[in-house]
Amino acid sequence: MPRQRQQILDNLDAVYREAYARAEAAHDARLMADLDAAYQREQLLLEVLLDIRDSWPDLARRAPPHPHPAPTL
């Protein structure tokens, strides 16, 4: 069973928050900015992938039947 959307997004958030806290503790402003940009990019990509995953059953139901039968061996 696939994991819930919110659980996946929460895991992404936790990973980045931990890395951001380490960068902040090291006073590494450049890494903090890089992590912020990377988080936003990965969150967007992940949401697109989750949308595709969530719509997959609908797409499979609407797909036309395969035009050629599979060869028998």
Buried (B, 14 or more C-beta within 10 A) or exposed (E): EEEEBEEBBEEBEEEBEEBBEEBEEEEEEEBBEEBEEEBEEEBEEBBEEBEEEEEEEEEEEEEEEEEEEEEEE
